[in-house]
Amino acid sequence: MTDLLTRRQVMAGISLLSLGVLAGCDPRSGGALDFKYGKDMSNKILGRSFKLKDTQGNPRTLSSFWGSMPMVFFGFTQCPAVCPTTLARAAQIKKLMGRDGGFLQVVFISLDPERDTPEVLDAYVKAFDPSFVALTGTLEETAAAAKEFGVFYEKVPSGDTYTISHTSTSYVFDSRGQLRLGLSHSLTAKECTEDLLTVMEVC
């Protein structure tokens, strides 16, 4: 991890020196990136036009998170395994990133608006990290957001209630709102951190 942070600090210094010329972004910002673990999604057009609300009722779109590095994940609060482990991993990633962790904005989008009230959602995500943001919408808005990201989900009966089967990818955007990276649920926090630092080196 020391190697990762040292690498990031060096690149941060280079970026500061080049702000006047490059407006804060590397010339590679429009092309593919070299990730070791995640999937390069630089040429994918996903997630650009979703419209949902945060737990305080404020409208949120992708542009709401410009200037940070949004990491978007779809799930639901009664998820038995994938969602809590993904959010716990995200909290660990922020710690591994050190001071750069403040640049990462985790965004959790509920696929279960019928049960995930704003109060439930807010308490759920903040149990992992106070900075995490949860978004929700109507059933129609949720379906539209999932479609915008290419996320699959469906209700699965479970006794007298239901669970939800869904895509478990985390989608990472750069500070200008361009999709960059897809992180699978199987990756470790350390592996994710290394790829996230690669995104930060570009923009």
C-alpha positions as semicolon CSV with decimal commas, in nm:
position;residue;x (nm);y (nm);z (nm)
1;M;0,000;0,000;0,000
2;T;0,292;0,231;0,067
3;D;0,391;0,188;-0,297
4;L;0,041;0,288;-0,408
5;L;0,032;0,600;-0,195
6;T;0,381;0,701;-0,300
7;R;0,285;0,658;-0,664
8;R;-0,026;0,866;-0,612
9;Q;0,164;1,142;-0,433
10;V;0,414;1,164;-0,720
11;M;0,135;1,182;-0,976
12;A;-0,045;1,445;-0,769
13;G;0,264;1,663;-0,783
14;I;0,284;1,621;-1,161
15;S;-0,084;1,709;-1,195
16;L;-0,043;2,026;-0,991
17;L;0,242;2,138;-1,211
18;S;0,037;2,083;-1,524
19;L;-0,294;2,238;-1,417
20;G;-0,243;2,553;-1,619
21;V;-0,184;2,359;-1,941
22;L;-0,415;2,064;-1,905
23;A;-0,698;2,214;-1,698
24;G;-0,648;1,937;-1,442
25;C;-0,679;1,639;-1,677
26;D;-0,430;1,419;-1,856
27;P;-0,440;1,406;-2,240
28;R;-0,531;1,036;-2,210
29;S;-0,860;1,138;-2,046
30;G;-1,064;1,054;-2,354
31;G;-0,914;0,711;-2,422
32;A;-0,868;0,370;-2,266
33;L;-0,687;0,326;-1,936
34;D;-0,460;0,048;-1,817
35;F;-0,631;-0,117;-1,519
36;K;-0,483;-0,422;-1,350
37;Y;-0,800;-0,567;-1,201
38;G;-1,119;-0,390;-1,305
39;K;-1,281;-0,347;-1,645
40;D;-1,198;-0,040;-1,851
41;M;-1,530;0,128;-1,938
42;S;-1,391;0,452;-2,082
43;N;-1,566;0,394;-2,415
44;K;-1,904;0,304;-2,261
45;I;-2,188;0,554;-2,246
46;L;-2,374;0,460;-1,929
47;G;-2,528;0,640;-1,635
48;R;-2,525;0,988;-1,782
49;S;-2,889;1,085;-1,749
50;F;-3,028;0,922;-1,434
51;K;-3,248;1,138;-1,210
52;L;-3,317;1,031;-0,852
53;K;-3,341;1,184;-0,504
54;D;-3,113;1,159;-0,204
55;T;-3,244;1,073;0,142
56;Q;-3,318;1,441;0,212
57;G;-3,536;1,465;-0,096
58;N;-3,289;1,663;-0,307
59;P;-3,282;1,584;-0,681
60;R;-2,955;1,423;-0,788
61;T;-2,802;1,353;-1,129
62;L;-2,453;1,253;-1,237
63;S;-2,356;1,620;-1,254
64;S;-2,429;1,648;-0,880
65;F;-2,106;1,458;-0,821
66;W;-1,875;1,636;-1,064
67;G;-1,549;1,730;-0,899
68;S;-1,537;1,403;-0,706
69;M;-1,484;1,043;-0,818
70;P;-1,830;0,879;-0,791
71;M;-1,846;0,505;-0,737
72;V;-2,204;0,394;-0,808
73;F;-2,349;0,067;-0,683
74;F;-2,705;-0,067;-0,712
75;G;-2,851;-0,274;-0,429
76;F;-3,105;-0,287;-0,148
77;T;-3,089;-0,268;0,230
78;Q;-3,222;-0,620;0,292
79;C;-2,957;-0,772;0,065
80;P;-2,806;-1,065;0,259
81;A;-2,447;-1,060;0,136
82;V;-2,337;-0,876;-0,180
83;C;-2,453;-0,526;-0,082
84;P;-2,314;-0,512;0,273
85;T;-1,982;-0,664;0,168
86;T;-1,953;-0,421;-0,126
87;L;-2,022;-0,121;0,098
88;A;-1,784;-0,250;0,364
89;R;-1,520;-0,289;0,092
90;A;-1,585;0,068;-0,022
91;A;-1,529;0,194;0,333
92;Q;-1,202;0,001;0,346
93;I;-1,098;0,144;0,008
94;K;-1,142;0,498;0,140
95;K;-0,910;0,417;0,428
96;L;-0,650;0,256;0,200
97;M;-0,652;0,568;-0,018
98;G;-0,549;0,783;0,277
99;R;-0,614;1,153;0,226
100;D;-0,719;1,082;-0,132
101;G;-1,014;0,886;0,008
102;G;-1,204;1,211;0,046
103;F;-1,215;1,237;-0,333
104;L;-1,408;0,908;-0,362
105;Q;-1,786;0,951;-0,341
106;V;-1,976;0,627;-0,288
107;V;-2,330;0,642;-0,429
108;F;-2,571;0,361;-0,337
109;I;-2,884;0,340;-0,556
110;S;-3,174;0,142;-0,411
111;L;-3,343;-0,119;-0,628
112;D;-3,614;-0,165;-0,365
113;P;-3,801;0,166;-0,320
114;E;-4,103;-0,019;-0,181
115;R;-3,912;-0,113;0,134
116;D;-3,610;0,120;0,131
117;T;-3,754;0,440;0,274
118;P;-3,524;0,745;0,284
119;E;-3,479;0,701;0,659
120;V;-3,387;0,334;0,623
121;L;-3,149;0,407;0,336
122;D;-2,973;0,690;0,513
123;A;-2,911;0,486;0,827
124;Y;-2,798;0,189;0,621
125;V;-2,529;0,358;0,412
126;K;-2,400;0,579;0,693
127;A;-2,344;0,273;0,909
128;F;-2,060;0,194;0,667
129;D;-1,930;0,550;0,624
130;P;-2,088;0,890;0,704
131;S;-1,989;1,025;0,362
132;F;-2,180;0,763;0,162
133;V;-2,483;0,888;-0,032
134;A;-2,799;0,687;-0,099
135;L;-3,039;0,761;-0,384
136;T;-3,393;0,641;-0,445
137;G;-3,692;0,704;-0,669
138;T;-4,025;0,566;-0,776
139;L;-4,046;0,219;-0,926
140;E;-4,041;0,379;-1,271
141;E;-3,745;0,606;-1,190
142;T;-3,556;0,312;-1,041
143;A;-3,614;0,104;-1,354
144;A;-3,499;0,394;-1,573
145;A;-3,180;0,442;-1,370
146;A;-3,100;0,072;-1,382
147;K;-3,156;0,068;-1,757
148;E;-2,931;0,371;-1,796
149;F;-2,646;0,171;-1,635
150;G;-2,733;-0,158;-1,801
151;V;-2,805;-0,306;-1,458
152;F;-3,012;-0,624;-1,438
153;Y;-3,243;-0,682;-1,141
154;E;-3,553;-0,881;-1,060
155;K;-3,758;-0,980;-0,759
156;V;-3,715;-1,337;-0,640
157;P;-3,981;-1,485;-0,405
158;S;-3,841;-1,588;-0,067
159;G;-4,095;-1,734;0,174
160;D;-4,363;-1,474;0,241
161;T;-4,144;-1,191;0,113
162;Y;-3,885;-1,144;-0,164
163;T;-3,522;-1,079;-0,231
164;I;-3,369;-0,913;-0,538
165;S;-3,121;-1,063;-0,781
166;H;-2,910;-0,787;-0,935
167;T;-2,589;-0,684;-1,108
168;S;-2,310;-0,644;-0,852
169;T;-2,070;-0,420;-1,047
170;S;-1,952;-0,088;-0,901
171;Y;-1,929;0,187;-1,165
172;V;-1,657;0,449;-1,126
173;F;-1,664;0,791;-1,297
174;D;-1,387;1,047;-1,316
175;S;-1,424;1,402;-1,184
176;R;-1,577;1,522;-1,512
177;G;-1,851;1,260;-1,518
178;Q;-1,695;1,017;-1,767
179;L;-1,741;0,649;-1,690
180;R;-1,402;0,488;-1,640
181;L;-1,403;0,165;-1,447
182;G;-1,617;-0,135;-1,357
183;L;-1,525;-0,316;-1,037
184;S;-1,657;-0,668;-0,982
185;H;-1,773;-0,789;-0,644
186;S;-1,490;-1,046;-0,634
187;L;-1,209;-0,789;-0,620
188;T;-1,038;-0,705;-0,292
189;A;-1,024;-0,356;-0,146
190;K;-0,652;-0,335;-0,224
191;E;-0,705;-0,435;-0,588
192;C;-0,984;-0,179;-0,625
193;T;-0,770;0,090;-0,466
194;E;-0,491;0,044;-0,716
195;D;-0,729;0,084;-1,010
196;L;-0,900;0,384;-0,850
197;L;-0,564;0,558;-0,815
198;T;-0,515;0,503;-1,187
199;V;-0,839;0,694;-1,251
200;M;-0,718;0,975;-1,024
201;E;-0,391;1,003;-1,217
202;V;-0,587;1,090;-1,531
203;C;-0,847;1,331;-1,398
